[in-house]
Amino acid sequence: MVDAASRLAYHDGAFVDSDDARPLRILAEYLEPLRRFREQRIQDTVVFFGSARITPDGPLGRYYDEARALARLLTEWSNGLPGDRRFVVCSGGGPGIMEAANRGAGDAGGRSVGLNIGLPSEQRPNPYVSPGLGFEFHYFFMRKLWFSHLARALIVFPGGFGTLDELWEMLTLTQTRKLVRDIPILLYGSRYWNEVINFEAMVRHGTIGREDLDLFSFADDPSSALAWLLAKLPTHPEPTTPAFAKSRTPPKTEGSGP
């Protein structure tokens, strides 16, 4: 019998769960999904964001139905592409719009990813995430990293604080050119978004530039959203798998030092 004080550190559950081992847990939330995505041959994703509170029979139920329809249309198209699994629907893995996206991909006979986060309420895994592609995260920032790592496009349905947090994160990364490649962003439901966020006021006050409004587009129905996606997504497989959005070092300017 091995004495508790002499066991291997990574076999010591109390240590692994301790504050001192937090870096190991953070690293595990990077490496374990990396391995699974490689094993499942997931090359790139289209990410769906939106409220966990939207239900098919609720006041915003049309968005549930339309997220499901768009995910189905996208998956039907991607199923016909050459190469490994392309443009796989990816959601936050919970209820509401997330469930609708995973469900729509399943309607088309495709696979889908769910990046779930452990929360006291609201967030629970939905049953439509494909087996082997459901992930559970403790750290929000690691979950966000995986949303951006494989994303080729982002569809943002109406949502609350969580959806806004995810949207601003991606807009900031795009605006500041911290991604090697662009991730096109589509806001679904123009009436909702233009009521909730006064983008024109931000331009008027000078907190963003007029050109920043080109970082995103709007759509109001699944067919136009699909047309937008097809115009943005590359149809031929690219050599890098996974297709990571790596951090970019800004180019040096003259006189900026070594």
Secondary structure by P-SEA (a helix, b strand, c coil): ccccccccccccccccccccaaaaaaaaacaaaaaaaaaacccbbbbbbbbcccccccccaaaaaaaaaaaaaaaaaaaacccccccccccccccaaaaaaaaaaaaacccccccccccccccccccccccccbbbbccaaaaaaaaaccccbbbbccccaaaaaaaaaaaaaaaaccccbbbbbbbccaaaaaaacaaaaaaaaccccccccccccccccaaaaaaaaaaccccccccccccccccccccccccccc
